[in-house]
């Protein structure tokens, strides 16, 4: 087998591979002989079809199958011989496929970069120090009560936080415009769902009141025709509803998994979950800072564009599914969710993946079974039947591998933190959680 290699650009390589004709022709002939034992053709006894007939009837199709297999096998042999690590599938371009001639083709692909791990021992890490207090627990329980609460009509003026049912009709220069009217529209005051000034103008209205309010559409409003436009809305308030919190009773406790023990046990469970969430948030915040430091220390490394494209496709599909989308075969998701939406984050993910993989090798790390067990138990503790969840993780290789991967990442972080400067910062429960959330674009 002949192999020549050239660097076309950066990480891209092109192999020109020649496979001797006898390797292909011999495989075709052998497969035809094997097939002839079972082929039934009119005028011939089973197993007695002449090779010339077999070649005429089936030679072309079998040769195509063999060529496909030979190309795949010879490509794998060539990259091993040349000590290359392809990143993604090659682009195959045939040059010669005729019978009796050497098969020749080119394979163009990107390779994984050779990475040098730079010194990042000067990392400066801010670690939030917070605790869950009784007021934090009260706040979360109030959220639970709101989620299970009921809207009830009240005979008073609307306040921020109330829900009103309104009819509205908007005009611009005295003329109605598309999308400016609504009937029996339910709106929570203070939710920010309407344009600035609209909800504020309704505060103070009671059921049966009518009012006209003047507002200005934002400059970045979704409809270009209304950007920065002054408008008036005639509002009719049909009802005012206030949220009545769900009572602290057995029904509420049971809805969150507490069947016995009443309010004391419920509060204890809520606090335990909040402490777990706080612990995870602090770890995430620290991990994010470490990852930022890793990326900043390796800004100039080149990454395979094919891996970035794969990551973008995965992120696009995930986002589409998150919003309940079902992609039809004829649907062009790229036009709906273009590459630019994901490119920066995809590049970061690919770069981090390559760097973390190199660090795992450099530090000779293996997923610590004790840490894997701890991670699985932490996940399982949020379920009513923890043992079943633990057993499920250990019986599902793909799920177990995902946990092991996260544990390996955490072990890399722990290794890098050994040389970092860590500064504790007093924080609140809510601020610590907010610090761990990704920044909004």
Beta strands, then each sheet from edge to edge (+ up, - down):
strand 1: 2-9
strand 2: 12-19
strand 3: 86-96
strand 4: 103-111
strand 5: 124-129
strand 6: 150-153
strand 7: 163-172
strand 8: 175-188
strand 9: 210-216
strand 10: 230-244
strand 11: 421-426
sheet 1: 1+ 2- 4+ 3-
sheet 2: 5+ 11+
sheet 3: 6+ 10- 7+ 8-
sheet 4: 6+ 10- 9+
end
